[in-house]
Amino acid sequence: MKTAKGEYRGKVKFIGLALVAVWGMLLMSACQSNNPTEVSMPIRVATFNVSMEARNYQSDSALLSDQVLPQALDARAEQIVNIAKVIQAVRPDIVLLNEFDYSATPYATIEHFKQQFLNVGDQPVDYPYVYTSPVNTGELFPVDLDGDGEIRQPADTYGFGYFPGHYGMVLLSRYPIVHQAVRTFQTFRWQDMPDALAPEIDGQPYYQPEQWQAMRLSSKSHWDVPVKVGDTEVHILASHPTPPVFDGPEDRNGRRNHDEIRLWLDYVAGNADYLYDDHGAYGGLAQGAHFVIVGDLNASATEGDGRRVMMQRLLNHPRVYDPKPASPGASAARPDQPGSEYHTAAWGMRADYVLPSQSLTAQASGVFWPTPEEPLHYLVKDRQSSSDHRLVWVDLLLPE
């Protein structure tokens, strides 16, 4: 298997007192093992909404162009430097990055991020294996959605975005990705999900028939990316459902978020005979397959504006284990709010998840959220510093 030179999971040497302090903070939130059977190889899986989308640009590559370098004295470079430092501090083996734009030359953009930001500094980290693919954000819809007589971005798109690839996703891995076995569900139509939670107003369909027939379920995409760790294959189930806000009484985003999460529940629960991927193959994940659901799901089982029932069902499913990552920084941000230690977003909610299958053993978990007293707090002090989300990680032992 291929790993970064000189690195060994669980015995990473940190240079400097600051990084030692952060490592101690992360381990404070270690969780109990969910599977006592013998296991052999630990890996760290993470998700991080890096908020690296080109918010101030109308192109697909402005944020990570060749002109954006660590030594540049501007906010763009500083944000990306700090994002890289968070990843370097936690050092996941596999990490999903949400809101990393899919550009016209996606792998060149990712390589620029790796070479100029991740592979530098006192604690460089390398990810030789990468996966990305197109998403629905910014892709023009075939008919007018908002009724203004024009088809244009961002209102008339499969997923809200100012250009194709806006708010994209990237998977970085230190272990080989089985590209030929990847399944994507970008084009799966919402109407083809049995009992889909179609938006309504006063009992009447919100979408016109030609709109509903063309509407895709994924606001970005859903990926099943198999990663080979030694002789064991782990399916990374990655997505970024739409936020359940920015709509009206029809609750189109709340309902879509509900069904985007339901797709993964059906996929791992054996209820996905209806589901077809972008190559036309039907069905869900094989029983007994190892998986980890990762991403900014924009939902909580206990708080927020979404339909909480689907998140509750996913967390409580017998094939899914919830390690409940926590952090002292989240507690410090909202000391009077019960359950705040589990928050992963700056506005005060658990939105980001790493949910392994019960067939894997969760040894430890955490959220990178230093308290104001800790040296690396500057990496998360506001959205401009890095992101309004925090990196979430889980250490997993694989079965023999």
C-alpha positions, -999 to +999 in steps of 0.1 A: +000+000+000+012+035-006+015+060+023+033+093+028+070+088+036+078+088+073+042+089+085+025+063+107-011+067+119-014+073+156+023+081+161+026+113+140+053+135+154+042+171+157+068+199+156+063+226+181+043+230+213+013+244+194+007+213+173+012+191+204-015+210+222-039+205+193-032+168+191-041+166+228-073+184+222-083+161+195-077+130+215-098+143+244-129+135+224-119+098+218-149+076+215-156+040+227-150+011+203-183+000+186-169-034+175-147-055+198-136-080+172-100-082+162-088-056+137-055-049+121-050-015+104-060+020+116-070+047+092-082+082+098-112+094+077-123+130+076-147+154+061-141+192+057-164+218+041-135+241+032-158+269+020-133+274-008-159+281-035-152+312-056-177+334-038-165+366-054-158+352-088-179+342-118-155+316-131-145+280-123-109+284-115-102+319-101-098+308-065-070+283-072-053+296-102-016+297-106-016+332-093-030+321-059+002+311-040+010+308-003+033+339-004+006+360-020-005+388+004-042+385-001-072+370+017-076+342-008-041+328-003-044+332+035-076+313+037-062+284+016-030+284+036-051+280+068-072+253+053-041+234+045-027+239+080-059+224+095-055+193+072-018+191+081-026+193+118-052+165+118-035+145+090-063+123+078-056+094+055-088+100+035-105+133+035-135+147+016-134+184+008-168+200+002-171+234-016-139+229-036-149+241-071-148+216-100-129+235-126-124+230-164-091+214-155-100+198-122-070+176-115-046+204-124-064+226-099-062+199-072-025+193-080-019+231-075-035+229-041-015+199-031+019+211-043+016+248-033-003+244+000-004+208+014+030+196+005+049+225+021+057+238+055+069+220+087+043+193+084+037+186+047+011+159+039+007+142+006-023+126-010-012+106-041-047+095-049-075+118-059-111+116-071-134+143-084-162+145-110-188+170-122-216+182-100-251+196-106-244+230-092-244+257-119-255+232-146-283+249-166-318+233-163-335+224-196-366+246-188-372+279-170-375+273-132-382+307-118-407+318-144-389+349-156-388+338-192-350+331-192-328+301-184-298+314-166-276+308-135-280+305-106-318+303-105-323+279-134-298+252-125-300+216-112-282+228-081-277+264-070-245+278-085-230+306-106-211+283-129-208+245-136-188+230-108-195+257-082-195+241-047-179+209-060-163+181-041-128+164-040-117+132-023-080+130-013-065+097-002-032+082+009-046+048-002-054+037-038-088+046-052-105+019-073-116+043-101-131+016-123-156+007-095-167+042-086-204+049-088-219+084-092-255+094-090-254+129-104-282+124-130-306+103-109-340+119-112-359+129-080-392+116-093-377+081-097-373+077-059-403+058-046-425+080-023-403+110-031-410+140-009-421+162-038-426+199-030-462+210-027-482+241-019-517+236-005-516+200-016-507+209-052-474+201-069-449+230-067-431+221-099-447+220-133-447+185-149-419+193-173-398+207-144-404+177-121-397+152-148-363+167-154-353+175-118-323+156-104-322+146-068-286+154-060-280+191-056-243+184-062-238+146-066-236+114-046-204+093-050-195+058-039-157+058-041-141+024-032-107+029-015-083-001-011-065-003+023-043-033+021-066-061+011-097-044+024-120-022+003-139+006+020-166+025+002-165+062+008-200+075+004-197+112-003-223+140-008-233+175+001-271+178+002-287+212-003-292+234+028-329+231+040-333+269+037-337+296+011-371+285+000-408+292+007-439+273+020-432+246-006-401+236+014-384+225-018-349+226-003-360+210+030-377+181+011-347+177-012-323+176+017-345+149+033-344+127+002-307+133-006-299+119+029-325+091+023-306+080-008-277+069+014-300+053+039-316+032+011-282+025-004-268+009+027-300-006+040-308-028+010-337-007-002-322+007-034-335-015-062-349+016-078-316+035-078-296+038-110-261+053-113-247+074-141-237+043-160-272+028-158-264+001-131-292-004-106-291-012-069-273-003-036-243-014-017-237-051-012-246-065+022-214-069+043-195-042+024-175-017+046-185+019+041-181+054+056-207+081+049-189+115+047-199+150+040-216+182+049-252+168+052-267+202+062-289+184+087-292+175+123-312+149+143-319+174+170-317+210+158-318+233+127-344+240+100-343+206+083-365+176+085-348+159+114-365+125+110-343+114+081-311+122+100-325+103+130-332+073+109-297+073+093-279+076+127-300+049+142-298+024+114-283-010+125-257-009+097-245+026+107-224+036+137-223+072+150-190+079+169-204+113+179-172+134+174-169+163+198-146+192+207-138+215+236-139+244+211-175+238+201-185+237+238-166+269+245-184+287+216-218+279+231-214+269+267-251+273+276-264+252+247-269+215+255-251+192+231-230+220+217-198+199+221-210+180+190-214+211+167-194+211+135-205+245+121-198+280+134-235+289+135-241+262+161-252+229+146-239+194+139-239+195+101-208+174+090-205+137+095-182+107+093-204+077+098-187+043+095-204+010+090-208-013+120-183-036+104-156-011+112-142-003+146-142+034+156-113+039+180-114+077+184-131+107+168-130+145+171-137+179+156-109+203+149-121+233+169-094+248+192-105+269+221-096+306+221-068+298+246-051+273+222-023+284+198-041+272+166-074+290+174-065+316+147-072+289+121-109+289+130-116+323+146-139+334+117-151+324+083-124+345+066-097+326+085-106+292+069-142+281+069-175+283+088-173+245+091-148+224+111-129+193+100-144+162+115-124+130+118-128+094+129-100+068+135-111+033+122-097-001+126-104-025+097-113-062+102-087-088+097 
